[in-house]
């Protein structure tokens, strides 16, 4: 499967057709509680990640939140 993630085309030969966003995140090793996903221009609520199927050519924006910073 070919996906465009954050503007870069990537191949995922081990992902089957109709894999879900949750399966992609597991494949990428990302924790679901620290990311936000946009799929083909639509923000996908975390509650829908198991049901949204991916297709070759889909465009995703994945934002990974990082904690930290200075405490006063």
N, C-alpha and C positions, 0 to 999 in steps of 0.2 A: 504494500500500500504506500502511496506517495501522499504526503501531507505537507502543507506550508505552515510552518510553526514560527511565529514571530518574524515573518518575512523571508524565511529561508526554507527552500524545498528540502525535504528529508525523506529518505526511503525507510520503510519499516517492513521488511520482507517477512518477519515473524508474526505480524498482526494480520489476522484474517479479515476479510471483508465484513463489514457491519460490526466491527469491534466497537466498544463503547469508550467514552471519555475516561471512565474509571480504569478500563484496561490499558489505555494509553498512558495514563499517569503511573500506573504500576510498572509498566514497561520502562518508563523514563526514570523510575525510582523517586518520584515526587510525592511528598505527603499532601494529602488532600486538604488538610486543615490550613495549609499555608499558601494556597494558590487560588487565583481567580481565572476563569476560562471564558473566552469569547470564541464562538464557533460560527464561522461564516457571517460575521458582523453582529451576532446576537449574543449577549451575555447569557451564560447557562447557569442557572442556580445549582448549587451543590446537590440538591435533592433530585436533580434530573440527570446527573452524570452517569448513572447506571442504565438509563433508558435512551440516551442520545447516541445513535449509531454514527460511526464515521465512515466516509467513503473517500476513495482515492481522489485527490485534488482539493479536498476540504482545506479551508484556511482557519487556523487557530492562533489566537494570541493567548499566551500563558504568562501570567504575572505571578512571580514568586515573591512572597512577603518575607522580609528579613528583619528580625528584631534587633534591638541594640540601641546604642546611642549613649549619650552622657546623661548622667543624673545630677541634678544640681545639689 
